[in-house]
Amino acid sequence: MKPLMTKLGTMIGGLILAFSALVLAGCGGGGNSPGVSSQVVTGTAAVGTQLSGQVTLKDASTPSKQKTAVIGSDGSFAFDVTGMKAPFILQATGSANGQNHTLLSFASGTGIANANPLSHALVTLAWGSANPGDVFTSPDEQKLRKIQDGLTAATQDLLMMLNPLLDLYGAAGKNPISSPYRADHSGLDGMFDFVTVDITGSTLTVSNRGTNAPIFSCAINNINSGTFNANNMPHRMTVPAAPTNLTAVGGAGQLTLTWSAVSNAASYTIYYATTSGVTPANGIKVANATSPAVLSGLADATTYYCVVTAVNSAGESVASTQATATTNVAAPVIPAAPGGLIATGGTRQVSLSWSAVSNATSYNVYYATSNGVTKVNGTKVSNATSPLVLNGLADATTYYCIVTAVNSAGESAASVQAAATTLPSTPPPALPATPSNLVAAGGTNQITLSWAAASNATSYNLYWSAASGVTTATGTKVSGVTSPYVKTGLAAGTTYYFVVTAVNSVGESSASAQASATTSAPPPTVPAAPTGVTATGGANQVSLAWSAVSGATSYNLYWSTASGVTKVNGTKLTNVTSPYLHSGLAAGTSYYYIVTAVNSTGEGAASAQVSATTSAPSLSCGTCHAIPPQLGQHDFHSGVGIGCVTCHGSGYSTTTVNAATHMNGVKDLSATIGWNAAGRNCTNSCHGRKTW
């Protein structure tokens, strides 16, 4: 049987309050004497499964003080923060289910500071930057106060935005950092089995672990900008059915309860009272019960009424049917030995936790630095409460511990021994060395930098400028870089100058020697459209010219006899040069042109359209006649408005030409001037070769 305490003092919140009253009997020693801390920060580190690793706490002192605690097998950790300055930032590092995790948490003072995916998100949101790890690396009071000031609003806003999801697991309204939290796959911890919380760049995303579909996403500097997609939430668990077959059997100052298991229940809760009609609203609550359960410390000869509910991440069932039993007169019984003792080491401390014993009124802890500790040879801590932090211990030393339960009947047998080793001492941090061997190599709009690791460095800062002589005061700062680092988004064909500093919790080193590199020259661009294009018409031809275009290696000409010529509808002539003679054209016709410039990158835009018209056609006899003119018809020119001067030039008229040759109207034209009837042409020296 698993005994149950009848009061809720075993709850984590009550345990934290109880630390303030802890006193080590006979400690009397001074500074480094082992003792029980009255100033404690405690919590659970889990992601649906407890982390296996350690938690480090840093305070607001200058320089910051820090302590490290090993995470217990149940995910719990605790710190003695006596002499440290609040507020505190915590970082849990470890593995769960084969994955490594780094989770931040925060404590304004003593109390609970759980480390889980939502605690990390809240610290990030309160800091307002995607790199709150920078605060943990080099904390100071100003940074920690900024997180403290922003944490309340960030928590309120995020819980409101995630309320449908939290409600699905019975965690609505629960503060992921400061509310009691257990690594037991129920409530908030159960939610982490089904969702992931990721911060990439400046965006927080909560996703369905099974489908990777986003449930909620927001900018880390504006939670209320987020969107919630209820369709992507995990499958909703159903609230368990009410337990059945509840029975109660009275005993000496106690009741034993049994009931049938409910298939989808994660735990059970008992409610009891001394009047009939007990309900979850009016009964005394005992959570995390298992069947059979023993309610001890009850009044003698008293009738008690009990109900039990089943609980899972979806909620709590309705109550079972009421069961009743009457206690007997109890004789004092020495409690059983405590079980579940867990010891975890830390910085000059060991934290202990154990399972409650039903009829115990207090506990004693015994510890020693040699194996086989007993109540006789161990150092005793009376009136201890779980969890307990033994502080002021030696570095790198194994401590062996047992615990006993006490009541008015006496002290129980000792628990099974547990052991834990404190962490090795660490020298006080020193300012990191100056980085060396800084090398810069240029590329396309970027420069790649690398440098040798500097001792004691936890991160590096890069400073850059486009002017030589860059310093930490004049350069543009890039925080948290690692070697090699690629600085992107730079101008092409430009020289940049860089220095690097090393950073740790103590501060920032001096700057490295300057390094510089030049980005690659810009790639060639498509040439501009040609300008100054002109077109001049001639006899069956058009002459074109244009201004040279920078970067062009050739030109294309497009032409058409219709206005609105483009690269699509125009006839293309490639590899043309200015000036260009476009010949073989129809006479008396308008031609339209555009020009483009070309290089290895491609063809540029077209020039403005230009046009020109070729000369009118020269006249011949065939222009008007289908047959050669007959004898006496040469004077037809005057009949159609064409005189001798049209062909012969000024000084010619019917009175100045030889009438015997052209105009006598008697001789056959072919005989007189060489008319070739078969060829239908005039071949004399006046006409040359005119055809029609």
Secondary structure, DSSP 4 states (H G I P E B T S, - for coil): -EEE-SSGGGSHHHHHHHHTT---TT----TTS-EE-SSEEEEEBBSSSB-EEEEEEE-SSSSPPEEEEEPPTTSEEEEE-TT--S-EEEEEEEEETTEEEEEEEEESSSEE--BSHHHHHHHHHHHTSS-THHHHHS--HHHHHHHHHHHHHHHHHHHHHTHHHHHHTT-TT--TTTS---SSSSHHHHHTTTEEEEEETTEEEEEETTT--EEEEEETTEEEEEEE-GGGSPPPPPPPPPP---EEEEEBTEEEEE----TT-SEEEEEEESSSS--TTTSEEEEEE-SSEEEESPPTT-EEEEEEEEEETTEEPPP---EEEE-BPPPP-PPPPP---EEEEETTEEEEE----TT-SEEEEEEESSSS--TTTSEEEEEE-SSEEEESPPTT-EEEEEEEEEETTEE-PPPPPEEEEPPPP-PPP-PPPPPEEEEEEEETTEEEEEEEPPTT-SEEEEEEESSSS--TTTSEEEEEE-SSEEE-SPPTT-EEEEEEEEE-SS-BPPPPPPEEEEPPPPPP-PPPPP-S-EEEEETTEEEEE----TT-SEEEEEEESSSS--TTTSEEEEEE-SSEEEESPPTT-EEEEEEEEEETTEEEEEPPPEEEEPPPPPP-HHHH-SSPPPTT-TTHHHHTT--HHHHH-TT--TTTS-HHHHT-SSS-HHHHH-EETTTTEE-STTT-SEE-
